Amino acid sequence: EVLHLIARVRLSKYEIAQRIFWHGVCGDVELGDLDFLIQQNEDMLHPPNDVPDSDFARELARFETMQRERRSSRGTARSVGLYPPGNITHLVKTGQSKDCLHGCVGCITCGASNVGSEYTPIQKENDDFNEIEISPTLWTDHFPNRVCVEMERIAESFGIDTTLGSPRDC
């Protein structure tokens, strides 16, 4: 789906970044204004049935043909569910710090930073993870240093000592 959107783009990356910065950061439009967002999409994208011929569109068509051929050659045996093992504690993003520093980091990184994010641990079942969700902070959410900081914060909220050399033999 994302690749098809890229093939439909009318504007340069610079023009798109300019619109996002001007309307998103400078805040001249309420982000909940659905009519405005629909108009922006129409201005930035070619209609789905009128994608212009381009190197990218041709490569995308070639890629999709190859994927269809691979899928058909594999047959039905490829639908094996893969789930993470063990007990799962999922850290759900439940809040965001609203101070100036965290707002600037979000602006500078186009929303791809999770600095200032607040998480809540939730016990989940293994089969709850049957797909991968792509988000702007996907990579930073899963950086080991970030996960470690959150795990320590959660442990401390339960009164568990997280300092080095604490009496815990794992």
Secondary structure as the mmCIF struct_conf table of DSSP 4:
data_model
#
loop_
_struct_conf.conf_type_id
_struct_conf.id
_struct_conf.beg_label_comp_id
_struct_conf.beg_label_asym_id
_struct_conf.beg_label_seq_id
_struct_conf.end_label_comp_id
_struct_conf.end_label_asym_id
_struct_conf.end_label_seq_id
HELX_RH_AL_P HELX_RH_AL_P1 VAL A 2 ARG A 8
STRN STRN1 VAL A 9 VAL A 9
BEND BEND1 LEU A 11 LEU A 11
HELX_RH_AL_P HELX_RH_AL_P2 LYS A 13 ARG A 19
HELX_RH_PI_P HELX_RH_PI_P1 ILE A 20 VAL A 25
BEND BEND2 CYS A 26 CYS A 26
BEND BEND3 VAL A 29 VAL A 29
TURN_TY1_P TURN_TY1_P1 LEU A 31 GLY A 32
HELX_RH_AL_P HELX_RH_AL_P3 LEU A 34 MET A 44
STRN STRN2 LEU A 45 LEU A 45
TURN_TY1_P TURN_TY1_P2 PRO A 48 ASN A 49
HELX_LH_PP_P HELX_LH_PP_P1 VAL A 51 ASP A 53
HELX_RH_AL_P HELX_RH_AL_P4 ASP A 55 ARG A 74
HELX_RH_3T_P HELX_RH_3T_P1 GLY A 75 ARG A 78
BEND BEND4 GLY A 86 GLY A 86
STRN STRN3 ILE A 88 GLN A 96
BEND BEND5 ASP A 99 ASP A 99
HELX_RH_AL_P HELX_RH_AL_P5 CYS A 100 ILE A 108
TURN_TY1_P TURN_TY1_P3 THR A 109 GLY A 111
TURN_TY1_P TURN_TY1_P4 VAL A 115 GLY A 116
STRN STRN4 SER A 117 LYS A 124
HELX_RH_3T_P HELX_RH_3T_P2 ASN A 126 ASP A 128
BEND BEND6 GLU A 131 GLU A 131
TURN_TY1_P TURN_TY1_P5 PRO A 136 THR A 137
HELX_RH_AL_P HELX_RH_AL_P6 LEU A 138 ASP A 141
TURN_TY1_P TURN_TY1_P6 HIS A 142 HIS A 142
HELX_RH_AL_P HELX_RH_AL_P7 PRO A 144 SER A 157
TURN_TY1_P TURN_TY1_P7 PHE A 158 GLY A 159
BEND BEND7 THR A 163 THR A 163
TURN_TY1_P TURN_TY1_P8 LEU A 164 GLY A 165
BEND BEND8 PRO A 167 PRO A 167
#
